[in-house]
């Protein structure tokens, strides 16, 4: 039986149940500002943790993390000024070239990113640039399909944090490169939807360097008591503006030095 929340008697319970119901019923919900102050980061992460616990109870497995709000363009789009993070679960991953199920998403938008796969834990030590760089087994081009359970993407920082950093699905490219082969801060990106260029950017747009975003996440995850581990995937953040996608869309991210990754969306939404 699907695990459920108890009667929501606290803001954390009530916010988690609102977001969970939106995902379950596939109907976006109102913002959480009646339950969580827009800058109440601690409570927002508590909501995220509560929802993650439910996914784990229901059989999901953690495979990594995503960093959000690293690009000034995306921060401007959403009216926020700092990064956040969410959890990647195994059922969020799709293979390059796959058809993504539109019916699993509410308000999808695509982002082109660099993904790092870790070859070593980032749990102990100084977590300085040298250690962070050495921890990366390889980098790949990635597409993240962000989504929001909040109606109209009318979100504050607390809304997106609580909502697992507005996560949806993700796809990794097939060309693996070590950091001896590619410098993340120097890559150039363009993203196309149905053959039209809709977003351009570069590695420097991601906190100045995607490896700096990884270092931020490593420090933050350790502070939260759940450090990054070898084998995990880290989506390091958008290299340019996100863009709305529609049923049947063909989306390609091209990142210099890392090749490209393409996905399609199912043509029709089959919502109950």
C-alpha positions, 0 to 999 in steps of 0.5 A: 500500500502507498505510504501516506501522511498523517493528518497534517497538523504542522506546516511541514505536514500540510505543505508536504501533503499539498505538494504530494496531492498535486503530484498524485492528482496531476493538478498544480496546487497553490503556492505554500506561502500560507504555510511557509514564509518565502525565506524560511529555508529550514522549513522548506528543506524539512518539507523536501525531506518529508516527501523524500522519506515517503518516496523511499518508503514507496520503493524509490532509490536515491541516485544523486542530487540536483543543484538548482538556481545556479544560472543568473538567467534562471534566477531572474526568471524565477525571482530568486538569488541563491542556489538550492538542491534536490534529490535525484531518484532512480525513477527520474532517469531516462536514457538518451533518445528515449520518449519521456512520458508527458503524463508524468509532468505538470508544467515541464521546462527543459534545461541544458546542464553538465552532469558529474558522476562521482568516483569518490565520496565528498564526505570528509576533508576540506572539500576544496577545489582540488578535492572536488575536482579529483572526486569527479569520475567523468562529466556528461551533457545532460537535459533536466526536465524541471517541473513545478507542482505549484500552479503557474510556476508562481514560486518563492525560494521556499516553494521550489526548495520544498518541491524538491528543487522543482525537479522532474526527470533527467537524461544523461548523454553518452559521451563521457569525458574526464576533467582532463579532457574538458574544462566545465567552466569553458564549455558553450551550450545551446538548446534546441526545441523542435529544431529551433534554438531556444537557449544559449549559455556557457559553463561560466553561467553556472556559479562561474564554474559548474565545479564551484556548484558541485563544491557548494553542494558538497559542503551543503550536503555535508552540513545537512548530514547526508554527504555526496557519495561515490557513484552518485550523479550530480546535475550541476545546474542550468547553463542558460535559460530554461524553456517550456516544453510541450507534448511531442517536443523534440529537445536537444542540448549541445555542449562543446566538449561533451557532445549532445543529448536528445529526448522526445516527449510523448505526443499526448497527455494521457491523464486520468 
